């Protein structure tokens, strides 16, 4: 039966009578938590104006539930829902993004709404705690902590939007984009590689950690430091000098390996090429203005 709000589920201690991975344990976990998994699928569907069944989110939630049920070990003492919530949410989100409704837009969805969906999907990947209902970097319950967390989300969303935008569409966007690229090009190569991998190449922080032989939490924390540093620079008065962002000790080995390769960091390599693009764009706009006698920007 689906689990309602007031119904109880088995504790890790009660589940220890079943061997981890056994058919009996899987059956109990799936039966007890099916309703809860479906509730997650419905919540994800509402957020993106989708149908949780017609668009296949229920299937993604079920696959996530089954996956976690087969791998859950009650002996660890972790409640099953804490163990499985992220995976079930990810499964629902993946199905949402693959659905036809997402691809073609729902109802009167504008380009801006479609872009906002893509940004929100990326934010869930960057901040897994959002899947559990927590704001990023919210260490306390104070008002300033909440404001800081919201600023963190807005900064990351802005970076994602800038990287998705076609910056050649207008000079103003191109200048803002160039300013951001210049700031990124001043970072350490390892920091550039994190931003490049996550935002340009679509890599997960887990895959970056595996590639560099470190743990995912290290990359997640460093990513937060990088974006916080960028945010401070973008809102600071012009001319303010910032100290160079330090490399976390657990990432220094990977940083040394990158230096040994003697290849240009991704954004440092991108800057000259992008600068030429911006100059050509301004020249084209100025030529148009002089020919028609109208200022377009």
C-alpha positions in Angstrom: 0.0 0.0 0.0 1.2 3.6 -0.6 2.7 5.2 2.4 0.7 8.2 3.6 1.8 11.0 5.8 1.0 9.4 9.1 2.0 5.8 8.2 5.3 4.4 9.5 7.9 2.5 7.6 10.4 0.0 8.9 13.5 1.3 10.6 17.0 0.1 9.7 17.0 -2.0 12.9 13.8 -3.7 11.9 15.1 -4.4 8.4 18.3 -6.1 9.6 16.5 -9.4 9.7 16.7 -9.3 5.9 20.1 -9.8 4.2 21.2 -6.8 2.1 20.2 -7.2 -1.6 17.8 -10.1 -0.8 14.5 -10.4 -2.7 12.7 -10.1 0.7 14.4 -6.8 1.6 13.8 -5.4 -1.9 10.1 -6.4 -1.8 9.6 -4.8 1.6 11.3 -1.5 0.7 9.5 -1.2 -2.6 6.1 -1.9 -1.1 6.6 0.5 1.8 8.1 3.4 -0.2 6.2 3.2 -3.5 3.8 6.0 -2.6 6.6 8.2 -1.3 8.6 7.7 -4.6 5.5 8.6 -6.6 5.0 11.7 -4.5 8.5 12.8 -5.5 7.7 12.2 -9.2 4.5 14.3 -8.8 6.5 17.1 -7.1 9.1 17.2 -9.9 6.3 17.1 -12.6 4.5 20.1 -10.9 7.7 22.1 -10.9 8.1 21.8 -14.7 4.4 21.8 -15.6 4.5 18.1 -16.7 2.3 15.1 -16.2 4.0 12.7 -13.8 2.6 9.6 -15.5 2.1 10.6 -19.2 5.7 12.0 -19.3 7.2 9.0 -17.6 8.3 10.5 -14.3 6.7 7.6 -12.4 8.9 5.2 -14.3 12.1 7.1 -13.4 11.0 7.2 -9.8 10.3 3.5 -9.7 13.7 2.7 -11.3 15.4 4.8 -8.7 13.5 3.1 -5.9 14.4 -0.3 -7.2 18.0 0.6 -7.7 18.4 1.8 -4.1 16.4 -1.1 -2.7 18.8 -3.6 -4.2 21.9 -1.8 -2.8 20.6 -0.6 0.6 22.3 -2.1 3.6 20.3 -1.8 6.8 23.4 -2.5 8.9 24.7 1.0 8.0 21.9 2.5 10.2 20.9 5.1 7.6 17.1 5.5 7.1 16.2 4.3 3.6 14.5 7.5 2.6 17.7 9.5 3.4 19.6 7.0 1.3 17.3 6.9 -1.7 15.8 10.4 -2.0 18.4 11.9 -4.2 18.5 8.9 -6.6 14.7 8.9 -7.0 14.6 12.6 -7.6 17.4 12.3 -10.2 15.5 9.5 -11.9 12.3 11.6 -12.2 14.3 14.6 -13.4 16.0 12.6 -16.1 12.7 11.2 -17.4 11.3 14.7 -17.3 14.1 16.1 -19.5 13.8 13.2 -22.0 10.0 13.6 -22.3 8.4 14.9 -25.5 6.6 17.5 -23.5 9.9 18.9 -22.3 11.4 18.9 -25.8 8.6 20.6 -27.6 7.5 22.9 -24.7 4.3 22.6 -22.8 1.3 24.7 -23.7 2.4 28.3 -24.3 5.9 27.8 -23.0 8.2 30.5 -24.4 11.9 30.2 -25.2 12.5 31.9 -21.8 10.5 29.3 -20.0 12.3 26.5 -21.8 15.7 28.1 -20.9 14.6 28.4 -17.3 13.8 24.7 -17.2 17.3 23.9 -18.4 18.8 26.2 -15.8 16.8 24.6 -13.0 17.7 21.1 -14.2 21.4 22.1 -14.1 21.0 23.7 -10.6 19.7 20.4 -9.3 22.8 18.7 -10.6 25.1 21.3 -9.1 23.3 21.4 -5.8 22.1 17.9 -4.8 20.8 19.3 -1.5 18.0 21.1 -3.4 16.6 17.6 -4.2 16.1 17.2 -0.4 14.5 20.6 0.1 17.6 22.4 1.4 19.1 25.6 0.1 22.8 25.5 -0.8 25.3 26.6 1.9 22.5 27.2 4.4 24.4 26.3 7.6 22.0 27.9 10.0 18.4 29.1 10.2 19.2 32.8 10.4 17.9 35.4 7.9 21.4 36.2 6.6 22.1 32.5 6.0 18.9 32.3 3.9 19.8 35.4 1.9 23.3 34.1 1.3 21.9 30.8 0.0 19.5 32.6 -2.4 22.3 34.8 -3.6 24.4 31.6 -4.2 21.6 30.1 -6.3 21.1 33.3 -8.3 24.8 33.6 -9.0 25.0 30.0 -10.3 21.8 30.5 -12.4 23.4 33.6 -13.9 26.5 31.7 -14.9 24.5 28.9 -16.4 22.4 31.4 -18.4 25.4 33.3 -19.6 27.1 30.1 -20.9 23.9 29.0 -22.6 23.1 32.3 -24.2 24.1 33.1 -27.8 26.3 36.1 -26.9 26.8 37.1 -30.6 23.2 38.2 -30.6 23.9 41.6 -29.2 27.0 43.6 -28.2 25.9 44.1 -24.6 25.6 40.4 -23.9 29.0 39.9 -25.6 30.7 42.4 -23.3 29.2 40.9 -20.2 30.2 37.5 -21.4 33.7 38.7 -22.1 34.0 40.2 -18.7 33.0 36.8 -17.1 35.4 34.9 -19.3 38.3 37.3 -18.4 37.5 36.7 -14.7 37.5 32.9 -15.2 40.8 33.1 -17.2 42.5 34.6 -14.1 41.7 31.6 -12.0 44.1 28.7 -11.3 44.1 26.0 -14.1 42.4 23.5 -11.8 39.6 26.0 -11.0 39.2 26.8 -14.7 39.0 23.1 -15.4 36.2 22.6 -12.9 34.0 25.4 -14.4 34.8 24.3 -17.9 34.0 20.7 -17.2 30.7 21.4 -15.4 29.3 24.2 -17.5 30.8 23.7 -21.0 31.3 20.0 -21.2 28.3 18.9 -19.1 30.4 16.7 -16.8 29.2 15.9 -13.3 31.4 16.8 -10.3 31.4 13.1 -9.6 33.1 12.3 -12.9 35.6 15.1 -12.4 36.5 13.7 -9.0 36.9 10.2 -10.5 39.1 11.6 -13.3 41.4 13.4 -10.8 41.4 10.6 -8.2 39.7 12.6 -5.4 36.3 12.5 -3.7 33.2 14.2 -5.0 32.7 16.3 -1.9 36.1 18.0 -2.5 35.1 19.1 -6.0 31.6 20.2 -4.8 33.2 22.4 -2.1 35.8 23.8 -4.4 33.1 24.6 -7.0 31.2 26.6 -4.4 34.3 28.5 -3.5 35.0 29.3 -7.2 31.5 30.6 -7.8 31.5 32.6 -4.6 34.8 34.2 -5.7 33.3 35.1 -9.1 30.2 36.5 -7.5 32.3 38.8 -5.3 34.3 40.1 -8.2 31.2 40.8 -10.3 29.4 42.8 -7.7 32.5 44.6 -6.4 33.3 48.2 -7.4 35.6 48.4 -10.4 39.3 48.5 -9.6 39.0 46.5 -6.3 41.9 44.0 -6.0 41.1 40.4 -5.0 43.5 37.8 -3.6 44.0 34.8 -5.9 41.7 31.9 -4.9 43.7 29.2 -3.1 43.6 25.5 -4.1 42.1 23.1 -1.6 44.9 20.8 -0.2 43.1 17.7 -1.4 43.1 19.0 -5.0 46.8 20.0 -5.1 47.8 16.6 -6.6 45.4 17.1 -9.5 46.5 20.7 -9.9 50.1 19.5 -10.2 49.2 17.0 -12.8 47.5 19.6 -14.9 50.5 21.9 -14.7 52.8 19.0 -15.9 50.7 18.6 -19.0 51.8 22.2 -20.0 48.5 22.9 -21.9 46.8 26.3 -21.7 43.9 26.4 -19.2 40.5 26.4 -21.1 39.5 29.9 -20.4 43.0 31.4 -20.9 42.9 29.7 -24.3 39.5 31.0 -25.1 40.1 34.7 -24.3 42.1 35.8 -27.4 39.6 34.1 -29.8 36.7 35.6 -28.0 38.3 39.1 -27.9 38.5 39.0 -31.7 34.9 38.0 -31.9 33.8 40.9 -29.7 35.9 43.4 -31.7 34.4 42.3 -35.0 30.9 42.5 -33.5 31.4 46.1 -32.4 32.9 47.0 -35.8 29.8 45.5 -37.6 27.4 47.5 -35.3 29.3 50.8 -35.8 29.3 50.2 -39.6 25.6 49.6 -39.5 25.0 52.7 -37.4 27.0 54.9 -39.8 25.2 53.6 -42.9 21.6 53.9 -41.7 22.1 56.7 -39.3 20.4 54.8 -36.5 22.0 53.7 -33.3 21.0 50.1 -32.5 23.0 49.9 -29.3 
